[in-house]
Amino acid sequence: MIASFRAENLKTRKRWANWILVGILLAWILLLTYLVLFLVVTLSPRSIQGPVPATLLKRRLFPENFVPTVLGASATIGAAIMLIFGALSTASEFGWLTVQTILIQKPTRAAVLGGKFVTLGVATLLVTAVMFAAAALASYAAVTLDGSSSAWPTWEVMLKAFGALLLELAVWTAFGAFLGIAFRSAAAAIGGGLTYLFVGEALLGGFLRNTAVVKEILKFLPGINGGAINAAFPSTIRDSSATTQLVSAGRGVLTLLVYLVVFTGVSLLIFQRRDVGGS
């Protein structure tokens, strides 16, 4: 599996799409999440500002709130980016017909897929660190430019938040990799995954959340459980529009761990049993 890991590591570093995805993620965090809001709140005339004071809104961008801010990004753009990342890693082998070439080099299918998943795990860890560092740097810049003061979260909180972010991104990466193997098409895997993420969970969680039957289904969905974990790191600014979590943070962690194992195991099962050259 070491040889497969080295090969996958090389392909991952050489694939330009991966770097573009990371660039989009960083641009979203630094520009849309921090810079745009900071400029809007700072430069907007008082006559068009809302009922919440600008000084209070800006505190969302300060170090005291960088943990919930970066975790919020993981539930939207982070989930989408890592889902695409995982799908490209597995589905592209079928699209370019390279999977047959890899397997005739004599590595077992388990070794090939194991190397791929280890590479995805390392990449997810690095993306998590980059997201965390980018949010922390942007928070420091915001409070410095504003000339205010803000306390950083404790190391214990930041370590727990880092673990939560890593787990959530890993689940979406594994989900994308599973879809890539199941559909053997990057377009189908990405399209199906994003449709589920932004339409399926959004519709169920947004419009049918209070329906008895749907509420029970929502308790088992990865996005809802990820949201419960994120809610364990609340912002210092009270949000009256925040929704009530359907599960506890502890259950959310266990559920996502189960999803991570299931996506990995089912991917291996499909990859081992199915004719990779068939339709």
N, C-alpha and C positions, 0 to 999 in steps of 0.2 A: 504493500500500500504506500510505502515511502516514495517509490518511483512515480506512482500515480499522483501523489500529493505534489511532488516537484513539477510534474507536467501540468497539473491543474493550476498551480501557483503561477507558472510562466504564462499560461493562457489568460489567466485572470488579469495579470499585470499588463499584458499586451493588448487586451481587448479595450479599444477606445470607448466603447459604449459604457463600460464600468466607470471610467474617469468622468465621463459626461454626467452620469447619474450622480456621482459624488459632488460634482460641481453644482448641479442643480440643487442638491440638498443644502449645500453650504450657502448658496445664493439665497435660498428661501429663508434660512435662519438669519443670516447677516443682514440681508437687504429688506425682505418683506416683513419678517418678524420683528426686527429691531430698528433698522434705519428709518423705514417708512413711518412706523408708528411714532418714533421719536421726533421726526420732522413735523409730522402732522400735529402732534400734541404741542410741540414747542412753538411752531410758526402760525398755527390757526388763530385768527382773531377771536377775542373773547365773545363776540356777538354770535359766532357759530359753534362755540363749544357747547357740549352737552351738560347735563346736570351734574356729572361727576367732575370735580376740579381737575385741571390738567396736572397739577402737582401729584395728585393721587394716581392718575392714570399712568404717569411716567414711572411710578414705582413698580409697575409690572415688568419694567425693563431692567431694574436694578438687581444687584447681586442677591438680595434677599429672596427674589422670586425667579432666579434663573433655572432652578430645578423644575418647578411646575411648567415653566415656559418650554424648556427643551423636551420634557415628557409629553407636553401637548403636541409638539411637532412630530413626535414618534407615532402618534395615533393617526396622523393624516399623511403628510408628505413623506415622513420616514417609512411608514408602512408601505406606501405605494412604491417608493424607490427600491426598497429591499425586496419586495415581491417581484418587481421587474428584474432585479439583480439575480435572484435565484432562478427565475424562469429562463433568462438568457443563458445561464450557466449549463443547464441541462438540455433545454429544447434546441439550442443551437447545434448540438452534436447530431441531432436527427435531421435538422434542416440542411446542414452541410454534408451529411452522410459520412461524418468522421467517426461515428460510433463503431461502425463495422471495422474500420481500420485500426481503431484502438484495441478492440477485442481480439483481433487476430495476432496481436503482438504477445499474446499468451497471459496477460493478467486476468485474474478472475473478475467476474462482474462485481462481486462484493468489494474487491480491492479498488476497482475503478470508481465505483460510486462512493466508497469510503474516502478515497483521496479527494473526491469532489466535495463531499460534505465537510471534511476537515478544512479544506481551503475556504469554503463558504463561511465556516465558523470563525476562522482567523480574520477574514475580510469583514465579517460583521462586528467583531471585536474592535477592529481598527476604525470602522465607520462610527461605532458608538463613541470611541475616544475622541474622534474628530468632532462629532456633534457636541459632545460635552465641552470640549475645549473652546469651540467656536462660540457657544452660548455664554460661557464664562467670560471670554474675552470681550464679547459684545456688551455684556452686562457691566463689566469694568469700564469700558469706554463710555457707556451711557451715563453712569453715575459721575464719572470724571468730567465729562463735557458739561453736565448739568451743575457741577459744583456742589453736589449734595453728598450725603453720607449714607451708607447702607451696609448692614452686617451680612457677611457670608453665612450660608448654612454650616452647620457643624460637619466635621469630617464623616461622622457616622451617617448623617443624613445623605451626604453626597455619595458615599459608597453604596448605600442602599438604593439610591436613585440610579446610580450607574448600573447596578445589577438589574434593576427593573427595566431600564432602557435596553440593556443588552438582551434580556429575555424576550422582550416584545419584538425587537428587530429580528432576533433569531427565529422566532416563530413565523414571521411573515416571509423571511428568506426561505425557510424550509417549505412553507406553503407554496411559494413560487416555484421552487425546485420540484416539488411533487407534481404541480400542474404541468410543468415542462415535460416530465417523464410520462405523465398520464396522457397528455394530448399530442406529444411529439411535434409540437408546433409552437414557435415563440409567439406568433400573433394570437393563436387561440389561448395559450396559457396566460399571456399578459391581459388580453381582452377579458377573459373569463374571471381572472383574479381581480382586476380593477372594477369590473361590474359588480362582483360580490362585495368588494370593499366599500365602494361609494354609492352603490344602489341598494344592494341587498341589506347590509347591516344598517345603512343610513335610513332606509325606508322603515325597516322593522323597528329600529331603535328610536327613530324620530317621530313617526306618525302613529305607530301601533304599540308603543311602549306600555301603555296602560291597559291593553287588552289582555285578559287573563291567560289565554292560551299562548299568545305571543310572548308574554312576559316570561313564561317558563322556558320557552325556546331560547330567548335572549340570554338567559343565565349560562348557557353552554357555548355561546359564540366567542371567538377569540377577541374581537374588538371590544365587546362589552366587558370582558374580564380584564383586558388591558386598561380600559378606562377606570375600572375599580382600583387597580394598582396605582394608577396616576393620581386618583383622588386621595390616596394616602399621603400625598405631598401637596397640601393645599397652598394656595397663594395667600399672602398677607393681606390682600385686598379682597373683601367679601364680594362675591358674585351672586346676586339674587336670582340670576337665570340658570344657575348650576342645577343639573338634574340629579335626582336621587339615585345612588348606585344600587343595582339589583343584587350584587354579591359583595362579599367582603374582600379586602385586599389579599388575605391569606388564601381564600378559595381561588381568587384570580391567579395567583402564582401557581397553585397546584394544577389548575386547568390549563394554563399555558404550557407547563412542563409536560402534561399529558399530550397536548397537541404537538409539541416538538418531537416527542418520541413516536407518536403515531405517524406524523408526516414522514419522518425519516424511515421508519420501519416499512410503511406501505410503499414508499418509493423504492426501497430495496427489493421488496417482494415483487412488484411489477417489473422492475428492471431485470430481475433474475429469471422470471418465468415467461416473459413475452418475447416473441421473435422481434428483435430490434430492427430487422430489415423489412418486416411485414407492414401492412397498411392498417 
